[in-house]
Amino acid sequence: MNEATSKHAVITGGGSGIGRASALKLAEDGWTLSLLGRRREALQEVADGISGAVSVHSVDVGDETAVAAVFAQIVEQWGRIDALVTAAGMNLPDRSWKVLSTEGYRGVMQANLDGVFHCVHAALPTMRANGGGTVVVINSEAGKVGSAKSGVAYVVSKFGLTGLVQSLNAEERGEGIRAVSIFPGDVNTPLLDRRPVPVPPEKRAAMVQPGDVAACVSLAVNLPARAIVEELVIRPSYG
């Protein structure tokens, strides 16, 4: 495949965790990639491990102006966006109602919800112009059922993403655009390091792994355009 004809995917949070695993999987599937994240060094390390064509862009997805500029660069370079995978996200150790600050709440919302909106908003015009595309949002089981484990800000942000995806499917089907929410349970990613209580290695090993979620991403974006998986829940088999 070459840059002019390959399907092109933009992946946020591409330097680690589910974003990194999704990049490796889609590259294996033959997609060209643009990887977005805050840490250019981490993005470049992922890119260096991919044999196909890939570009890297350091950006804070919570910054609307910066996101718009990066997407303009991507469209200029690649000419198309066939898939957007939003895997960037964060949480805080101080996450319960008793200890969460308003500043912390706003930071989580900016990264987890506003950041996804900014990226989708920037990608949609190109998808429409090219006749369609797939938006895959890495949500969380916290986007279906609130839990004390996840914390209030994270839960609110993930419930917001559930509505965002439903809204996309309600409004953009006629443009050939489909959107998918993937709801993982516990996943062994660096986000676990932000939990108030450390997760032991043996429990991490039993969790869903980033590559398992990446396989779900691959399914969503590689399905024929006539089909859509609107929601996909993946949990550890231990319950």
C-alpha positions in Angstrom: 0.0 0.0 0.0 1.1 3.6 -0.5 0.1 6.8 1.2 -2.3 7.8 -1.5 -4.4 4.6 -1.4 -4.0 3.1 2.1 -6.7 3.6 4.6 -5.6 6.1 7.2 -6.3 6.1 10.9 -5.7 8.7 13.5 -5.1 7.4 17.0 -5.0 9.5 20.1 -3.1 8.3 23.2 -0.9 6.5 20.7 2.2 6.4 22.9 1.1 3.8 25.5 -1.6 1.4 26.6 -4.6 0.8 24.4 -3.6 3.5 21.9 -0.2 1.9 21.4 -1.6 -1.5 21.0 -4.2 -0.3 18.5 -1.5 1.4 16.5 0.5 -1.8 16.3 -2.6 -3.8 15.4 -3.9 -1.5 12.7 -0.4 -1.2 11.2 -0.4 -5.0 11.0 -3.8 -4.8 9.2 -2.2 -2.5 6.6 -3.4 0.9 7.7 -1.3 4.0 7.6 -1.3 6.0 10.8 -1.1 9.3 12.6 -0.3 9.0 16.3 -1.3 11.8 18.7 -0.2 12.3 22.3 1.5 14.6 24.7 4.9 12.8 24.7 6.6 12.9 21.3 9.3 10.5 22.5 6.8 7.8 23.4 5.0 8.3 20.1 8.2 8.1 18.1 9.1 4.9 19.9 5.9 3.3 18.8 6.3 4.7 15.3 9.9 3.2 15.1 8.4 -0.2 15.7 6.0 0.0 12.8 7.2 -0.9 9.3 4.4 1.0 7.5 3.9 4.7 7.0 3.2 6.7 10.2 3.4 10.3 11.4 3.6 11.5 15.0 2.1 14.7 16.4 2.6 16.0 19.9 -0.7 17.6 21.1 -2.9 18.1 24.1 -6.3 16.9 22.9 -7.9 19.2 25.4 -6.6 22.2 23.5 -9.1 22.9 20.7 -6.9 25.2 18.7 -3.9 22.8 18.8 -6.1 19.9 17.8 -7.5 21.8 14.8 -4.0 22.6 13.6 -2.8 19.0 13.9 -5.8 17.6 12.0 -5.2 20.2 9.3 -1.6 18.9 9.0 -2.8 15.3 8.9 -5.3 16.0 6.1 -2.6 17.9 4.2 -0.2 15.0 4.4 -2.5 12.1 4.0 -5.6 13.5 2.2 -8.0 11.4 4.2 -9.1 10.1 7.6 -10.8 6.8 7.4 -10.8 6.0 11.1 -10.4 8.0 14.3 -9.5 6.0 17.5 -9.7 8.0 20.7 -7.7 6.2 23.3 -6.3 9.2 25.2 -7.6 9.6 28.8 -6.7 10.1 32.4 -7.9 9.7 36.0 -6.7 11.0 39.4 -5.8 9.3 42.6 -7.9 11.8 44.5 -11.1 10.8 42.7 -13.9 10.3 45.3 -16.5 12.9 46.2 -14.7 13.5 49.5 -11.4 14.5 48.0 -11.9 15.5 44.3 -11.2 19.2 43.7 -13.1 21.2 41.1 -9.8 21.7 39.3 -9.2 17.9 39.2 -12.8 17.4 37.9 -12.3 19.9 35.1 -9.0 18.3 34.1 -10.5 14.9 33.8 -13.4 16.2 31.8 -11.1 18.2 29.5 -8.9 15.1 28.7 -11.6 12.4 28.6 -14.6 14.2 27.1 -13.7 17.5 25.7 -10.6 16.0 24.0 -12.7 13.4 22.2 -15.2 16.1 21.1 -12.3 18.2 19.7 -10.9 15.4 17.7 -14.2 14.1 16.4 -15.2 17.7 15.4 -11.9 18.1 13.6 -12.2 14.8 11.7 -15.8 14.9 10.6 -15.4 17.3 7.7 -12.8 15.2 6.0 -14.8 12.0 6.7 -17.9 13.6 5.1 -15.9 14.8 2.1 -14.5 11.3 1.6 -17.8 9.6 1.9 -17.5 8.0 5.3 -15.4 6.8 8.2 -15.3 5.1 11.5 -15.0 6.7 14.9 -13.9 4.3 17.7 -14.2 5.7 21.2 -12.4 3.8 24.0 -15.0 4.2 26.7 -15.1 2.2 30.0 -17.5 0.1 31.9 -17.8 3.2 34.0 -19.6 4.7 31.0 -22.5 2.2 31.6 -22.6 1.9 35.4 -21.1 4.4 37.9 -18.7 3.0 40.5 -16.8 4.3 43.4 -13.7 2.6 42.0 -13.6 4.9 39.0 -14.5 8.2 40.8 -17.0 10.8 39.9 -15.2 12.8 37.3 -14.2 9.7 35.3 -17.7 8.3 35.5 -19.3 11.5 34.3 -16.8 11.8 31.4 -17.4 8.3 30.3 -21.2 8.6 30.4 -20.7 11.7 28.3 -18.8 9.6 25.7 -21.6 7.1 25.6 -24.0 10.0 24.6 -21.4 11.4 22.1 -21.2 8.1 20.2 -25.0 7.7 20.2 -25.3 11.2 18.9 -22.8 10.6 16.1 -24.7 7.5 14.9 -28.1 9.3 15.1 -26.8 12.3 13.0 -24.0 11.1 10.7 -25.3 7.7 9.3 -26.4 9.5 6.2 -22.8 10.7 5.6 -21.5 7.1 5.8 -20.0 7.7 9.2 -20.3 5.1 12.0 -19.3 5.3 15.6 -18.4 2.6 18.1 -18.1 2.7 21.9 -15.8 0.1 23.3 -16.4 -0.4 27.1 -13.5 -2.2 28.7 -13.5 -3.4 32.2 -10.2 -3.6 34.1 -7.3 -3.3 31.6 -3.7 -3.6 32.4 -2.5 -0.1 31.3 -0.5 2.7 32.9 -3.8 4.3 34.0 -3.8 1.7 36.9 -0.9 3.6 38.4 -3.3 6.4 39.2 -5.5 4.3 41.4 -5.5 5.2 45.1 -4.5 1.6 46.0 -1.8 -0.1 43.9 -2.8 -3.1 41.8 -0.6 -6.1 42.4 1.2 -7.7 39.4 -0.8 -11.0 39.7 -4.1 -9.1 39.3 -2.8 -7.0 36.4 -1.8 -10.2 34.6 -5.4 -11.6 34.9 -6.9 -8.4 33.5 -7.8 -7.6 29.9 -4.6 -6.6 28.1 -4.2 -3.7 25.7 -3.9 -6.0 22.8 -7.3 -7.6 23.6 -8.9 -4.2 23.2 -6.9 -3.5 20.1 -8.4 -6.6 18.5 -11.8 -5.0 19.2 -10.7 -1.8 17.5 -9.5 -3.8 14.5 -12.9 -5.5 14.2 -14.7 -2.2 14.4 -12.7 -0.4 11.7 -12.3 -3.3 9.3 -15.9 -4.3 9.1 -17.6 -3.7 5.7 -19.2 -0.3 5.6 -22.6 -1.8 5.5 -22.1 -3.1 9.1 -21.6 -1.4 12.5 -20.9 -2.6 16.0 -22.3 0.3 18.0 -21.3 -0.9 21.4 -18.8 -3.6 22.5 -18.2 -4.6 26.1 -15.0 -6.5 27.0 -14.2 -7.6 30.5 -11.8 -9.9 32.3 -13.1 -13.5 32.3 -12.8 -13.6 36.1 -15.9 -11.4 36.3 
